Amino acid sequence: FEYYIDESTNDFEQWSNLLTDERFAMKAKITKDEIFYYDKIFVNTIETIPYSWLCEKFIDNNIPIFYNGKENSGKSFLMSSLLERLFEDDMKIKKIKYLASHKTKSDNIEKYLMKNLDVLKRDIYGDKYGKKVVLCIDDLNLNIHRDENDVSQVIEYIRSLIAQKCVYDTKTNSFNYIDKFN
């Protein structure tokens, strides 16, 4: 995993060549009051460049992503920084970020998702401007002390949401499809 394929030349290139790429360059955020927030800085390294590159390619090609790892290893910060940097000027992406916890249930995710989408047609939801919808579920901690059925329900809901790209409406007993969902 030391090389990537440069799409312009169709040659193998080292990841270190992307450290100077504008898409992966560090951009510090400064507010109107000219306050510099050090906790918002993300410096790319040779280890984070492949994740950034893969994230961009997966989202462009509508492939779901699941980052996992040890606690406090920086997964949430990495993903937030990636989405912010890669798509900050991209007017084709609508990011919906859901912060989960050990108490998360499938209906919480569904309500939050539907609240952030617009009705396009009777049973089709999405962004009213035609943007691709990217759902980022952060900190999906499934507590081992919870009832096994609750954990299974959340996992199955996320799996079906990704696979079917729709939500079942229990009020109308019909499916609500999500347009351009990733």
Secondary structure, 3 states (H helix, E strand, C coil): CCEEEECCCCEEEEHHHHHHCHHHCCCCCECCCCCECHHHCCCCCCCHHHHHHHHHHHHHCCCCCCCCCCCCCCHHHHHHHHHHHHHCCCCCEEEEEEECCCCCCHHHHHHHHHHCCEEEECCEEECCCCCEEEEEEECCCCCCCCCHHHHHHHHHHHHHHHHHCEEEECCCCEEEEECCEC
